[in-house]
Amino acid sequence: MRGLIALLLTCFAATVAAERAPDLVLRGALSGKDQHTYREVPFNVPKGTTRITIDVAYTGREEKTTIDLGLLGPTGFTGQDGFRGWSGGSKRRFTVSATDATASFLPGVIEPGKWRLLLGIPNIRPASTATYTAQVWLSRDDEGFGPEHGLSAPLNPEARWYRGDLHMHTAHSDGGCPNASGTKKVPCPLFLTVANAARRGLEFIAISEHNTMSQVSEMRELQPYFDTMLMIPAREITTFEGHANLFGVSRPLDFRVGSGSVPDWNALLADVAKARGVISINHPRRPNDETCMGCGFTPHNVVDMHGFQAIEAVNGGDAERADSGIPFWEAQLDAGLHITGIGGSDSHDGSDAPRDTFAGRIGSPTTVVHSRELSMEGILDGIRAGHVFVDVEGTRDRSLEIQATAGSKTVEMGDALAVAKGASVHVVVHTSALGGRPLRVLDNGKPIDLAGHDLIPKSGELAFEWTSDGKPHWLRVDVRSAEGKLLILGNPLYINH
């Protein structure tokens, strides 16, 4: 199935295999004379550094030796962004950047110069000795989500389908909900959204605030508690010419499309490509007027759509509405793009009930991704590959898998297959909790006649043959209710692309 890279976890991990070697290693020794003292361990930070991550290990714990940790910037306690935090002995690994930091530490500018790791020694016995080793990583790209930045093993190492919600807002942008007494609407705490997502049984979520990443520090704090649900950093790039979710990038990104610094979407997409994120157009067919300012994708200049990896085909409850993103997505498939259809609730109130006809409740729709593991890069790679289906109603049990075989090669949703003219493709559709529902197969957007064999049997498996004409095709599978309502949206198989 799929392989792995890293995930957004916390800076609390005690055993972490670093993705790359540390840039600096600081070592020292302590004795009983260091009881109730502080030590500053200096290290130089070069110009261009955007994130500092430090992991400290020490000996003597069996003799009750304790070392507390803190961090000072070049300006020290009195300067702007000088004191960067103090965690006591509760953490061994922490990270700081301009946008986020481990709980106990403060985000802020990473100024070049002499920084100091602070060691406090609240206890070391008179006859004891101890040594400490501090590994220091100095990042220039400020992604902050690799193992060397305080991240641990995947939440789940199993290769399988994982269910999540890729679009939601909290108090860090325009999320709002009733206060505890129910007397007025207030900015909705991120914790409430995360807790309700976990209650819904989701396995990953993306907190996609408008043009900001202020939520990331809080996500770092919450991730250890929500240890079965991955939190992916995201932002909704909100412009006057449309919205797009950017996943897996923590550094600041200039979103001002139409300005001198970002003249058009192509300029923004070039910056996204440098950051190695996944970007998806949100609700592309919404109006772009006073009813929904900037919501529809209405670029003033021609956009190279190859810069996008995904399109939000289903936003909240819009799958059956005239402004659904599905036709926009399929138009890109017709143009020859391999672009993944995803979904997102666009929840703004932290609840599991929709606030209006536009937004879905948390987890509705659910984007289901086949990933090599439950990690940020595993999920994002699954989206890039198109190994995705959308459970429109956000159930916990409906599933769709497709295998297409031509000759000796078998592929799945999102994959490409070369098939000579006149050759046959054997397609097997596997489902669960969808028995008796109509299956619809689209060939370049047009339904295929399955000759009356389009109802999914109780076994959940249905097969059909498709004959190639040697030309490019995309084949996609939907599952609908008996009344015709969309239940499952599948991603394409690409033939001769």
N, C-alpha and C positions, 0 to 999 in steps of 0.2 A: 504494500500500500504506500503510504507517503512517508517521507523522512522528516527531519526536524532541525530547527535552529534554536531560537530562544523565546522567551516570553516576558511580558511585564509582570514581574513579581515584586517582592519587597527587598529591602536591604537588610533583612534579618537572617538570611541564610547562614548557617554555620559551616557548611561544606559546599563549596562552589568550584566547579571546574572552569577556570577562566578561558574565555574565547581567545584571548591573546595574552602574552606575557605582560606583567606590569611594567610601566615606564620607569619606576623608581622602587627601590626596596630600602627601607629605613630600619636600622637595627640598633638595639641598645640593651643595657643591663641595669637591674635595680637591686638594691640590698635593703636591709632593715633600716638603714639610715634615711631611706626615702619615704618612710612612713609620714603621712600627712603633708606631703609636698606636692608641688606641681612642676612639671617639666615641659619645656617647649622643644619640639623636634622640628627644626627648619627644613624646608625643601623649596626648590625654585620652580616656579610655574612660568613657562615661556609664553610669549605673545601668541595669540590665536587659540589658546586653550579655552574651551567652552564648557567643560565639565571635569570635575575632580571626583574620583571615587577612591576610597581608602578602605582597606581590610586590615584589621589588626588582630594578631594572635599573640598570646603570651603564655609563659610557663608559670608554674607555682600555684595553680588553682587548687590542687589537692592540699596545699598548706594555707588555703583561704586568702591567697594574694588576690587583690582586686585592682584593676586599672580602669579608671573612667576616661571617656574620650570627648574631645572637643576640637574645634577648628577655628583658626584665626587667619584672616586675609592680611595683605600687606599693611593695611592701615591700623591694624590692631583693634582694641576695644573701643577706641574713641572715634574711629573713622567710619565713613559711609561704607556699608557692606563689609566691615572689618570682622566683627564677631559673627561667626557663621553657625554657631550652635554648640550644644552640650548634651550628650546623651547619657552621661554617667556610664554605668557598666551594663546598660540594657542592650547595647548593640555592639557588634564587632565590625560591621560593614555599613558604610553610608556613602551617599552621593549628593553633590550639590551642583547646580547649574543656574543659569539666569532664569529658567522657567520653572524649575521644580527642585525639590530636595527631599531626602528621607525625613520622616517625622523626627523631631528634635533639632533639625537643622533648618537653615533659612536659605531660600533661593536668593540669588543676586548676581551681579556682574562678577565674572571671573577675571580679576585684574592680574596682569603679569607682575612678577616680583617674588619676594620671599614670603611664603606662607608657612604656617606653623601648626603642626599637629599638637594638640594639647593633651597631656597625660596628667590625670589626677590620681594619686595613690592613697585611697582611704584606708587601705590595710595591707601591710606586709610585716610579717613577724620579725622580731629583732635578729634572729639567726638565719632568716630566709634569704634566698636570692631568686631572681627571676630574670628572664630575658623576654624581649618583645620584638616582633617583626611586623612592620607596616608595609603592605604592598600598595602602591599608588598608581592609578591609571589616569592619564591626562588625555582627554578626548578633544579632538578638533571638530568633530561633526555633531556633537551633542545629541546623538540619538538616545543614548542612555538606556537602552533596553537589551544590550548584550549581557552575557554572564559577568563580564568584568565590571559592570556597573551595578552590581549588587543583586543579581538575579540568579534564580536557582533552577533546579530541574523542572521539566514540564509538570503541570498539575496532574496530567494523566499521560503516561507514555504510550498508550494504546492507539494504534491506527484504526480509526473508525469515523462514523458520522457524529458531528457535534452540533448542538442546537444553540442559536444565539440571536441577539438583537443588535443591529449595527447602527441604530440611530436613536439617541435620547438626549434630553437636556435637563439640567438641574439649576440650582441657584447660581452656578458659575456662569450661566448666561441668562436665558429667559424662562427657565422652569419655575413654575409657581404652584402652590397648593395651599389648602386651609391650614392655619396654625393649629397648635395642639388643642386649643379651646374651641376651635371651629368658628371663631368670630370674624376672621378676615383672611384674605389671601396673602401669603408671604412668599419670598423666594424659597424654593423647595430644596431641603438639604439633600446633598448627594447620597448620604447614607440611606435615606428613605428609598430612593430609586434603586440603589444596589440591593437593599434587603428585599424589596418586592420582586426584583428580577430573580434573585436566588429562590424566593418562595415559588416563583413560576416554574422552577426546575431548569432554568437556562444554564448553559455551560460556558458561555462567553457573552460579554456585552462590550459595546463601544460607547463611551461617554463622549458625545460629539458636540461640544459647546461651540457657540458662534465665535469664530475667529480668535479663540483664546485657548490656552492650555493651563490655566490656573488650577484646573481640577487634578492635575497629575500628582501633585504632592499628596493630596487626600487619597487618591487611588493607591499610591504606594503604602499609605497607612492602612487602608482597608483590605488590601489583597491577602495578607496572612490570615485574617479572620475568615474571609470568604474563600476557603481553600479548595473548593471544588468548582469555582466559577472564575474564569479568566477575565480580567479587566484590561481592555485594549485602549490605549490612549488614542484619541481622535479629536478632530475639530470639524465643524461645518464651515467651510470656507464660504462666507456669505458676501456676495457682491451684488451690484446693481444689475448684473447680467446673468444671474443664476447662482445656484448653491451647489456645493459638492462636498462630500465627506472625504477627509484625508485621514487615513489610518496608519498608525505605527510611527509617527514622526513627532518628536517633542520640541524641536527647535522652532523659534519664531519664523514665520513665513509671511511675506508681504502679500496681503489679500486684495489690495486696492486696484482691482482690474479697471482699466480706463484712466488710470493716473499716469503721470510721467514715468514713474518707476516700474509700473506694471501695465504697459499699454494695452495688453489684451490677454485672453486666456492662454495663448501659446507661450507667452512669457511666464505666466504662473506655472504652467505645466512643465516648462523647462526647469524651474526651481524644484518642483516636486520630484522630477526624475533624479536630480542630484541627491535628494534626500532619501531616495529608494523606498518611498511610501507607496501605498495603494490609494488611488483616488477614484471616487465614484460620483457621477452626476446624480443629484437628488431631485426627486419629483419634477422631472424635466418639462412636463406639460401643464404645470400649474400656471395660473395667470401671473403676469408681471405688471401689476397695477396697484392701485390703492387698496385693493382687497387682499393682496398678497405681494408686497413690494419685493421685487427681486427674486421671487420664488421660481418662476419659470426660467428655463435655460434659453436665453435670448441674446446670444453674443452678437456684438456689433460687427466683428470681423470674422472671417472664415477660421474655423478651429480645426487643427489636426487632431482628429478624434483618437488617433493611436496613442495619445498621451493619457487617455483614461483606461483604467483596467476594468471598471464595472459601471453599471447603471442601476439606480434604484428603480427597478421595474414596478415594485409594489411599495407604496408608502402608506402606512396606517391602513385605513379602510377603503383605499381607492381602487382596488382591483377591478371592481365592476363599474366604476364611474367613467365618464367621458374623458376625464383628465388623467386617467391611468398612464403610467410611464411605459407600459408594455409596448404600444405601437412605436414609440420613439426608440426603444431598445431594439425592436425587430427591424426598424429601418437601418440601424447601424449594422446588424447582421446581414441585411440585404446588400449593404455597401461593401461587404467582405471583411468586416472587422470580427475578430474573436474577442468579444467583450462580454463579461459575465453579468448576468441578471441576478440582482440581490434584492432584499427587502429590509425595511426598518420601520419600527412603530412610530418614530418621531414623537415619542412620549414627552410631554412637558410638565406633567404633574406628579410624577413619581408613583402613580397608582396602577393597579391592574384593571382599571375601568377607563374606557376612552372618555376624554373630556369633550369631544365634539365629533362630527361626522368626518372630519379630516384626519384626526390623529387616531392611532390604534392604542390599545392598552399595551403595556410593556410585554414584549414577546409576541405581539400580534401585528404584523406577520413575524414568523420565525425564519431566519436564514439558516439553512442546515448545510454544513461544510464537511466534506470528507478530508480529514487532515491526518497527517502522520502521527500527530500527538496533539494534546491540548496545550499549545504554546502560541504566543503571538505570531511568530514567524510561520508556524505550522498552519494556523488559520489563514493568514494572509497569503501564503503560498497556495493553499487550497482555492482561495478566491481567484488568484491570478490564473490558476489552471482551469477554472470553470467547473470544478468538482463541487457543484452547489445545486441545491433546489430550494424553493421557497415554500414553506408551509403557511399558506395564506391566513388560516384561522389560528395559527399558533398552537397546535395541539402538541401533545408530548409523545405521540406514538405513530403518526402517519409518516410514511417514508417512501422514497422513490429511488431505485437504482436502475441503471440502464447499461447493458453490455451489448456491443455491436461487434460482430465477427465477420471478417472477410479474409478468406484464405487462412493463414496461420496467425493473423494478428487480431487481438481483441482490445477494444477501447471502451471508455465510458464517457459520461457527460463531460464536455469541455475538451475532449481529445479529438485529434484529426486522424482520418483514415483515407488512404489512397485506394480507389476501387476502379478498375478498368471498365470500359463500356461493355454492358451486357453481363457483367459479373453481379453476383447476388450478395447482399449483406443480410446476415441473420441477426435480428434484434430481439433481445430478451429483456422484458421489463419486469422488475421485481418490486412489489409494493408490500406495505403492511397497513392494516386498519383501513383499507380502501376497497375491500371486496364489494362487488356489485355496482361500483361507480363507473361511469363512462370514461374511457381513455381516449384522448385525442392526440393524434400524431400530426405534426406540421412539417411539411416539406417546403422550404423557402417561404414559409408563412401560410401555405395552403394546406387544408386538411387532407389527409390520406384516407381513402375509403378502405376500411378494414373488413369490408364484406360482412357486416353484422357481427363480427367477433371483437367488438370494442368494449364490452363490459368486462371489468376485471373479475376473474373468478375468485371463489373463496380462498383458494390457495395463494392468491396474491400475485401469481405469475402469468404473464401473457407474452406470446412470441409472434413475430411476423417477419416476412421476407420483404426486402426492398431491392429493386434492381437498378443498377447505376447506368446512367447515360454517358458517363465519362466527364460530365460537367460539374462545376462546384455546386454543392448543396449544403444547407444546414437542416438537420432533422431535430425536432424538439418535441417533447412529450408533456402534455398537461393532463391532470385528472380533475374532473368536474363532478358536481353533485347531480342527482337525477333531474334537478330543476335547471341545470346549466351553470351553476355558480362555480367559479374557479376555486379549487381546493389546493392543488399542488401545481406549481410552475416549475418546469424543468429547464435546465440549460441545454444547449445544442450539442449534437455530434456534428463535426465538420467533415464533409466528404469532398475530397479533391480540392481542398483549400490550400 
